[in-house]
Amino acid sequence: MVEQPTRTRRVLILNHYAKPLSHAGGTRHVELFGRLKGWEWSIIAAGLDHVTRREFVPDDPHFVTVPVTGYTRNDHRRVLSWVSYARNAFFTALRQPRPDVVFASSPHILTPVAGWALARLRRSRFILEVRDLWPEAMVSTGYLRRGSLTHRGLRALERWLYRRADRIVIVAHGWRDYFAAAGADPAKLTWVSNSAEPEDFDLRHDLYRPLPDRVPVRGRLFVFAGSHGPINGLGRLLDAVAKLPEHTFVLIGDGHDKQDLVRRAKAEGLTNLHFLDPLPKEELRGILGGADIGIHVLVDSPVYRLGASPNKLYDYLAAGLPVINNCPGEPEEILASSDSGLSVQTDELAAGLRKLAEMDDSTLLEMGRRGRQYIKDHRSRTVTAERLQRLLDELVT
């Protein structure tokens, strides 16, 4: 009797802001789903890069893009962009081959609504991935008043989605209590942390110009690589930079606050601070380890006390960099357990930066080695992809 070949299963990912490795931005799903076995996958993403405000044309066959409206700040135009993505992703997905699983990812809550509707129509299983707690994040960052009509409506929609999802993927382990309080079935929750693959962060000076060659360096070279937005607290970082003129700081990325930060640095004569444009993820991975120390900073917001799973922290550690951090909870625990960095209060940021800068080379290298090993053992893309593989395989038998 001839054994029949196992049918390849299909998962469709809805992610407004997804990017391939050849672009700057969120590559979580490319790196995770690309490691799965026995699954075909595709991503429906926005056809507009909201940071550069240019058309996004992917060079990855796993991507399908849809038109969306643009925005430049957190106002009604941003909401309209969410609506346009959810609507256009839904109708585009109807023309795709039927998926076994619809995997709809936040941050904004309208993507999971489109994912649920699509799963119902296509008779697929529905996985809701929560990468930001909505609407709690909006309340904590001051964009939404707790108890307002809009807040109550979004909170009801959030709980409605939790009840209807077949499974819920969360990126921060500490969020379990939040979901329990929201009435989510604990059996539905699967923790698939953000992560990084250490081997991907080996220096590639054969392909990319080294980071120390891109800016004039004196003293230690500190790097921040990520979004320059209100939640990142980079204004407080500039306060600290001004107190360490003997060291060099590089901020890589873009965001709504970047131009204000550039103007401030120029006005204050911060000649030790340099801004670089966003880099494709492949290039960033190949040069990040050329710095001495990575910087992970966020504003002091109640939502981060519930839990956080910051990509940039894992990237720094995977690249072998010791890290300065001001975020409590999981980031602080990771650095403490691996002895790979220093956590401080935000008002102690300058002192923390100076303390790391004054450590000798061998001490910093050993801290970086321990952090890289921690990522390899606990937070690599391989480890987290295996967790995602088990979830999908168990859901679709």
URSUL-V388054 format. One record per pair of residues at least 24 apart in sequence whose C-alpha atoms are under 10 Angstrom apart, sorted by sequence separation. I is the first residue (numbers start at 1). J is the second residue. D is the distance in whole Angstrom. If there is no record, write none. Layout:
BEGIN
i:j:d
I:J:D
I:J:D
END
This chain:
BEGIN
i:j:d
19:43:9
25:49:9
65:89:8
66:90:10
86:110:6
87:111:9
90:114:6
94:118:7
98:122:6
99:123:9
100:124:5
101:125:5
102:126:5
103:127:5
104:128:5
105:129:5
106:130:5
107:131:6
108:132:8
109:133:9
134:158:7
158:182:9
159:183:7
160:184:9
168:192:10
169:193:9
170:194:9
171:195:9
227:251:9
228:252:9
233:257:10
234:258:9
241:265:10
248:272:5
249:273:5
250:274:5
251:275:5
252:276:5
253:277:5
254:278:6
293:317:10
304:328:8
305:329:6
306:330:9
307:331:9
317:341:9
325:349:8
340:364:8
18:43:8
24:49:10
64:89:9
66:91:10
83:108:10
85:110:9
86:111:5
89:114:8
90:115:7
93:118:8
94:119:10
97:122:10
98:123:9
99:124:6
100:125:6
101:126:6
102:127:6
103:128:6
104:129:6
105:130:6
106:131:6
107:132:5
108:133:9
109:134:7
133:158:9
159:184:7
163:188:9
219:244:10
222:247:8
223:248:9
224:249:8
225:250:8
226:251:8
227:252:8
228:253:7
229:254:8
230:255:9
232:257:9
235:260:9
245:270:8
247:272:7
248:273:6
249:274:6
250:275:6
251:276:6
252:277:6
253:278:4
254:279:10
291:316:10
294:319:9
304:329:8
305:330:9
324:349:8
340:365:10
18:44:8
19:45:8
23:49:10
25:51:9
66:92:7
82:108:7
83:109:10
84:110:10
85:111:8
86:112:8
87:113:10
88:114:9
89:115:9
90:116:10
98:124:8
99:125:9
100:126:9
101:127:7
102:128:8
103:129:7
104:130:9
105:131:7
106:132:7
107:133:8
108:134:7
109:135:8
156:182:10
158:184:10
162:188:9
219:245:9
220:246:8
221:247:7
222:248:6
223:249:6
224:250:6
225:251:6
226:252:6
227:253:6
228:254:5
229:255:5
230:256:8
231:257:10
235:261:7
238:264:9
239:265:10
242:268:8
244:270:10
245:271:8
246:272:8
247:273:9
248:274:8
249:275:9
250:276:7
251:277:9
252:278:6
253:279:7
289:315:9
294:320:9
295:321:9
300:326:9
301:327:9
304:330:9
326:352:9
340:366:8
341:367:7
16:43:9
17:44:9
18:45:6
19:46:9
24:51:10
65:92:9
82:109:9
83:110:7
86:113:8
87:114:7
90:117:8
91:118:9
94:121:9
105:132:9
106:133:9
107:134:7
108:135:9
155:182:9
162:189:10
218:245:9
219:246:6
220:247:5
221:248:5
222:249:5
223:250:5
224:251:5
225:252:5
226:253:5
227:254:6
228:255:4
229:256:5
230:257:7
234:261:8
238:265:8
242:269:9
243:270:10
245:272:6
251:278:9
252:279:8
288:315:8
289:316:8
293:320:9
294:321:6
295:322:9
296:323:7
297:324:8
298:325:9
299:326:9
300:327:8
325:352:9
339:366:9
340:367:4
341:368:8
9:37:10
10:38:9
11:39:7
12:40:9
13:41:7
14:42:9
15:43:7
16:44:7
17:45:6
18:46:8
34:62:9
50:78:10
64:92:9
82:110:7
83:111:9
86:114:6
90:118:6
94:122:8
106:134:8
107:135:10
218:246:6
219:247:4
220:248:6
221:249:6
222:250:6
223:251:6
224:252:6
225:253:6
226:254:7
227:255:5
228:256:6
229:257:5
230:258:10
242:270:6
244:272:8
245:273:9
288:316:7
289:317:9
291:319:9
292:320:9
293:321:5
294:322:6
295:323:6
296:324:6
297:325:6
298:326:7
299:327:8
300:328:9
324:352:7
325:353:9
339:367:6
340:368:6
8:37:9
9:38:6
10:39:5
11:40:6
12:41:6
13:42:6
14:43:6
15:44:6
16:45:5
17:46:6
64:93:9
79:108:9
82:111:8
85:114:9
86:115:8
89:118:10
90:119:10
93:122:10
217:246:10
218:247:6
219:248:6
220:249:8
221:250:8
222:251:9
223:252:8
224:253:8
225:254:9
226:255:9
227:256:8
228:257:6
229:258:7
235:264:9
241:270:8
242:271:9
289:318:9
290:319:9
291:320:9
292:321:6
293:322:5
294:323:5
295:324:5
296:325:5
297:326:5
298:327:6
324:353:7
338:367:8
339:368:9
340:369:8
341:370:10
8:38:5
9:39:5
10:40:5
11:41:5
12:42:5
13:43:5
14:44:5
15:45:5
16:46:5
17:47:9
19:49:9
30:60:10
107:137:9
217:247:8
218:248:6
219:249:10
227:257:9
228:258:5
235:265:10
238:268:10
241:271:10
242:272:8
285:315:8
288:318:10
289:319:5
290:320:9
291:321:7
292:322:7
293:323:6
294:324:6
295:325:6
296:326:7
297:327:7
298:328:10
323:353:9
338:368:10
339:369:10
340:370:6
341:371:8
7:38:8
8:39:6
9:40:6
10:41:6
11:42:7
12:43:6
13:44:6
14:45:7
15:46:8
16:47:9
17:48:9
18:49:10
50:81:10
79:110:9
83:114:10
217:248:6
218:249:10
227:258:9
228:259:9
241:272:8
242:273:9
284:315:10
285:316:9
288:319:6
289:320:6
290:321:9
291:322:10
292:323:9
293:324:7
294:325:9
295:326:9
296:327:8
324:355:10
338:369:10
339:370:7
340:371:5
6:38:8
7:39:9
8:40:7
9:41:9
10:42:8
11:43:9
12:44:8
13:45:9
14:46:10
16:48:10
17:49:8
30:62:9
64:96:10
216:248:8
217:249:9
228:260:10
238:270:9
241:273:7
252:284:9
287:319:9
288:320:9
289:321:6
324:356:8
335:367:10
338:370:6
339:371:7
340:372:9
16:49:10
17:50:8
23:56:9
30:63:9
128:161:8
215:248:9
217:250:10
228:261:9
285:318:9
286:319:9
288:321:8
323:356:9
337:370:10
338:371:6
340:373:10
23:57:10
128:162:8
215:249:9
285:319:7
322:356:8
337:371:9
338:372:9
340:374:9
23:58:8
46:81:9
127:162:10
215:250:8
238:273:8
296:331:9
335:370:10
338:373:9
339:374:10
22:58:8
23:59:9
46:82:10
128:164:9
129:165:10
212:248:10
214:250:10
335:371:8
338:374:6
19:56:9
21:58:10
22:59:8
127:164:9
128:165:6
133:170:9
334:371:9
337:374:9
338:375:9
19:57:10
20:58:7
21:59:9
22:60:9
46:84:9
47:85:9
126:164:8
127:165:6
128:166:8
129:167:8
130:168:7
131:169:8
132:170:9
212:250:10
19:58:8
20:59:8
21:60:9
46:85:7
126:165:6
127:166:6
128:167:6
129:168:6
130:169:6
131:170:6
132:171:8
211:250:9
335:374:9
19:59:10
20:60:7
45:85:8
46:86:10
125:165:8
126:166:5
127:167:5
128:168:5
129:169:4
130:170:5
131:171:6
132:172:9
334:374:8
19:60:9
20:61:10
44:85:9
125:166:6
126:167:7
127:168:6
128:169:6
129:170:6
130:171:7
131:172:8
250:291:9
322:363:10
323:364:10
334:375:10
20:62:9
46:88:9
124:166:10
125:167:9
126:168:9
127:169:7
128:170:9
129:171:8
130:172:9
133:175:9
249:291:9
322:364:6
20:63:8
45:88:10
46:89:8
248:291:10
321:364:8
322:365:8
19:63:9
44:88:10
45:89:8
110:154:10
113:157:9
248:292:10
249:293:10
250:294:10
251:295:9
320:364:9
321:365:8
322:366:9
323:367:9
18:63:9
44:89:6
109:154:8
113:158:9
116:161:8
130:175:10
133:178:9
249:294:10
250:295:10
300:345:9
320:365:8
321:366:9
322:367:6
323:368:8
43:89:10
44:90:9
112:158:9
119:165:10
133:179:10
249:295:9
295:341:10
297:343:10
300:346:8
320:366:9
321:367:8
322:368:5
18:65:10
110:157:9
113:160:10
294:341:9
296:343:9
297:344:10
299:346:8
320:367:8
321:368:5
322:369:8
44:92:8
109:157:8
110:158:10
113:161:7
116:164:8
293:341:9
298:346:9
320:368:4
321:369:8
322:370:9
323:371:9
13:62:10
16:65:9
44:93:8
109:158:7
112:161:8
116:165:7
297:346:8
319:368:8
320:369:6
321:370:9
322:371:7
12:62:10
13:63:10
14:64:10
16:66:9
43:93:10
115:165:10
116:166:10
223:273:10
317:367:9
318:368:8
319:369:9
320:370:8
321:371:7
322:372:9
221:272:10
222:273:10
223:274:10
224:275:10
225:276:9
227:278:9
317:368:7
318:369:9
320:371:6
321:372:8
16:68:9
109:161:9
225:277:10
226:278:8
297:349:9
316:368:9
317:369:8
318:370:10
319:371:9
320:372:5
112:165:9
219:272:10
225:278:8
226:279:10
317:370:8
318:371:7
319:372:7
320:373:9
42:96:9
218:272:8
225:279:9
317:371:5
318:372:5
216:271:10
217:272:8
316:371:9
317:372:5
318:373:8
320:375:10
216:272:8
217:273:10
316:372:8
317:373:8
318:374:9
319:375:10
42:99:10
215:272:9
216:273:10
217:274:10
314:371:9
315:372:9
317:374:8
318:375:6
41:99:9
215:273:9
216:274:9
237:295:9
295:353:9
314:372:9
317:375:7
318:376:8
40:99:9
215:274:7
225:284:9
237:296:10
294:353:10
316:375:10
317:376:10
40:100:10
41:101:10
43:103:9
44:104:10
128:188:10
129:189:10
214:274:10
215:275:9
237:297:8
293:353:9
314:374:10
315:375:9
39:100:10
43:104:10
104:165:10
127:188:9
128:189:10
129:190:9
131:192:10
215:276:9
236:297:9
237:298:10
314:375:7
318:379:9
103:165:10
129:191:10
131:193:9
214:276:9
234:296:10
236:298:9
318:380:8
105:168:10
129:192:9
131:194:9
225:288:9
233:296:10
234:297:7
236:299:9
293:356:8
103:167:10
104:168:10
105:169:9
224:288:10
232:296:9
233:297:6
234:298:8
235:299:9
292:356:10
293:357:8
16:81:10
101:166:10
103:168:10
104:169:10
223:288:8
232:297:6
233:298:5
234:299:8
292:357:9
314:379:8
315:380:10
16:82:8
103:169:9
223:289:10
231:297:9
232:298:4
233:299:5
314:380:9
223:290:9
224:291:10
231:298:6
232:299:6
233:300:8
17:85:10
75:143:9
222:290:10
223:291:6
230:298:9
231:299:5
232:300:9
16:85:7
74:143:8
221:290:9
222:291:6
223:292:8
224:293:9
225:294:8
226:295:10
229:298:10
230:299:8
231:300:9
292:361:9
15:85:9
16:86:8
221:291:5
222:292:6
223:293:6
224:294:6
225:295:8
226:296:9
231:301:8
14:85:10
15:86:10
220:291:8
221:292:5
222:293:5
223:294:5
224:295:5
225:296:9
293:364:8
14:86:9
220:292:6
221:293:7
222:294:6
223:295:6
224:296:7
292:364:8
293:365:10
16:89:9
210:283:10
211:284:9
219:292:10
220:293:8
221:294:9
222:295:7
223:296:9
224:297:9
292:365:9
15:89:9
208:282:10
209:283:9
14:89:7
208:283:7
211:286:9
212:287:9
293:368:9
14:90:9
29:105:10
207:283:8
208:284:9
210:286:8
211:287:6
212:288:10
292:368:9
208:285:10
209:286:9
210:287:6
211:288:7
213:290:10
204:282:10
208:286:7
209:287:8
210:288:9
211:289:8
212:290:7
14:93:9
204:283:8
207:286:8
208:287:7
210:289:9
211:290:6
212:291:7
289:368:10
13:93:10
203:283:10
204:284:10
206:286:9
207:287:9
210:290:7
211:291:7
212:292:10
12:93:8
201:282:9
203:284:10
204:285:8
205:286:7
210:291:9
200:282:8
201:283:9
203:285:8
204:286:5
205:287:7
201:284:8
202:285:7
203:286:5
204:287:7
12:96:9
201:285:5
202:286:6
203:287:6
204:288:10
12:97:9
200:285:6
201:286:6
202:287:8
203:288:8
204:289:10
205:290:9
226:311:9
227:312:10
11:97:10
12:98:9
13:99:10
199:285:9
200:286:8
201:287:8
202:288:9
203:289:6
204:290:10
225:311:10
226:312:7
10:97:8
11:98:9
12:99:6
18:105:10
198:285:9
201:288:7
202:289:7
203:290:7
225:312:7
10:98:8
11:99:5
12:100:8
13:101:9
14:102:8
15:103:9
16:104:9
17:105:10
197:285:10
201:289:7
202:290:10
224:312:8
225:313:10
9:98:10
10:99:5
11:100:6
12:101:6
13:102:6
14:103:6
15:104:7
16:105:8
17:106:9
141:230:8
196:285:10
224:313:10
9:99:8
10:100:5
11:101:5
12:102:5
13:103:5
14:104:5
15:105:5
16:106:8
17:107:9
141:231:7
225:315:9
9:100:6
10:101:7
11:102:6
12:103:6
13:104:6
14:105:6
15:106:7
16:107:9
140:231:10
225:316:9
8:100:10
9:101:9
10:102:9
11:103:7
12:104:8
13:105:8
14:106:9
15:107:9
16:108:9
224:316:9
15:108:10
223:316:9
233:326:10
16:110:10
137:231:10
16:111:7
15:111:7
14:111:7
15:112:9
14:112:8
223:321:10
222:321:10
14:114:9
15:115:10
223:323:10
14:115:7
222:323:9
13:115:9
222:324:10
12:115:9
240:346:10
244:350:7
247:353:10
12:119:10
240:347:9
243:350:7
244:351:9
247:354:9
239:347:9
240:348:9
241:349:9
242:350:9
243:351:9
246:354:10
237:346:9
240:349:6
241:350:7
244:353:8
236:346:7
237:347:10
239:349:9
240:350:4
243:353:10
244:354:7
247:357:8
236:347:8
239:350:8
240:351:8
243:354:9
12:124:10
237:349:7
238:350:10
240:352:9
241:353:9
11:124:9
233:346:9
236:349:8
237:350:8
240:353:8
244:357:10
10:124:10
11:125:9
13:127:9
14:128:10
15:129:10
194:308:10
195:309:8
201:315:8
236:350:9
240:354:9
11:126:10
14:129:10
193:308:9
194:309:6
195:310:9
196:311:8
200:315:10
201:316:9
13:129:10
193:309:6
194:310:7
195:311:6
196:312:9
198:314:9
201:317:9
202:318:9
203:319:8
237:353:10
192:309:10
193:310:9
194:311:6
195:312:9
196:313:9
197:314:9
198:315:8
201:318:6
202:319:7
193:311:9
194:312:9
195:313:9
196:314:6
197:315:8
198:316:10
200:318:8
201:319:5
202:320:9
194:313:10
195:314:6
196:315:6
198:317:8
199:318:8
200:319:8
201:320:8
194:314:8
195:315:8
196:316:9
197:317:10
198:318:4
199:319:8
194:315:10
196:317:9
197:318:6
198:319:6
196:318:6
197:319:9
198:320:8
195:318:9
196:319:9
175:303:10
178:306:7
175:304:10
177:306:8
178:307:9
174:304:10
175:305:10
176:306:9
177:307:10
174:305:9
175:306:6
176:307:9
222:353:9
174:306:6
175:307:6
173:306:9
174:307:5
175:308:8
220:353:10
172:306:9
173:307:7
174:308:8
220:354:10
172:307:6
173:308:8
174:309:9
222:357:9
171:307:9
172:308:5
173:309:8
220:356:9
221:357:9
171:308:8
172:309:5
220:357:6
171:309:6
172:310:9
219:357:8
220:358:9
170:309:10
171:310:9
219:358:10
174:329:8
174:330:8
173:330:8
141:299:9
172:330:8
141:300:9
142:301:10
32:192:10
140:300:9
141:301:7
140:301:6
141:302:9
32:194:10
139:301:10
140:302:6
141:303:8
32:195:9
139:302:9
140:303:6
31:195:9
32:196:10
137:301:9
139:303:9
140:304:9
28:193:10
29:194:10
31:196:9
137:302:9
138:303:9
28:194:7
31:197:9
136:302:9
137:303:6
28:195:8
136:303:7
137:304:9
28:196:9
134:303:10
133:303:8
132:303:9
133:304:10
201:372:10
132:304:10
133:306:9
198:371:10
199:372:10
133:307:10
198:372:6
132:307:10
133:308:10
197:372:9
198:373:8
51:227:9
132:308:9
196:372:10
198:374:10
131:308:9
132:309:10
198:375:7
199:376:9
131:309:9
197:375:8
198:376:6
196:375:7
197:376:7
195:375:8
196:376:8
195:376:9
198:379:10
199:380:10
200:381:10
73:255:10
74:256:9
197:379:8
198:380:7
72:255:10
73:256:7
195:378:9
196:379:7
197:380:5
198:381:9
72:256:7
73:257:10
195:379:5
196:380:5
197:381:5
193:378:10
194:379:7
195:380:5
196:381:5
197:382:7
193:379:7
194:380:9
195:381:5
196:382:9
197:383:9
192:379:9
193:380:9
194:381:8
195:382:9
196:383:10
193:381:9
195:383:9
196:384:9
192:381:10
195:384:7
193:383:10
194:384:8
195:385:9
192:383:9
193:384:7
192:384:6
193:385:10
191:384:9
192:385:8
192:386:9
193:387:9
192:387:7
193:388:10
191:387:8
192:388:7
190:387:8
191:388:9
190:388:8
192:391:10
191:391:10
25:226:9
190:391:8
24:226:9
25:227:9
51:253:9
52:254:8
51:254:7
52:255:9
51:255:6
50:255:9
51:256:8
169:388:9
169:391:9
167:391:8
52:277:10
167:392:10
52:278:9
51:278:9
25:253:9
167:395:8
24:253:8
25:254:10
166:395:8
24:254:10
24:277:10
25:278:8
27:280:10
24:278:6
25:279:9
27:281:8
23:278:9
24:279:5
25:280:8
26:281:9
23:279:7
24:280:4
25:281:7
22:279:9
23:280:4
24:281:5
22:280:5
23:281:6
24:282:9
21:280:6
22:281:6
23:282:8
24:283:9
20:280:9
21:281:5
22:282:6
23:283:9
24:284:9
19:280:9
20:281:8
21:282:6
22:283:8
19:281:9
20:282:9
21:283:9
21:284:10
21:285:10
127:391:10
127:392:9
125:392:10
127:395:9
126:395:10
125:395:8
125:396:8
124:396:9
28:311:9
26:311:9
103:392:10
101:392:8
100:392:9
101:395:9
100:395:9
101:396:8
100:396:7
35:381:8
36:382:9
35:382:7
33:381:10
37:385:10
32:381:6
35:384:10
36:385:7
37:386:10
31:381:7
32:382:8
35:385:6
36:386:8
39:389:9
31:382:9
32:383:10
34:385:9
35:386:8
38:389:9
32:384:7
33:385:7
36:388:8
37:389:8
28:381:9
32:385:5
33:386:10
35:388:10
36:389:6
39:392:9
31:385:8
32:386:9
35:389:9
36:390:10
39:393:9
32:387:10
33:388:8
38:393:9
29:385:10
32:388:8
33:389:9
36:392:10
37:393:10
32:389:9
11:392:9
9:392:10
9:393:9
9:396:8
9:397:10
END
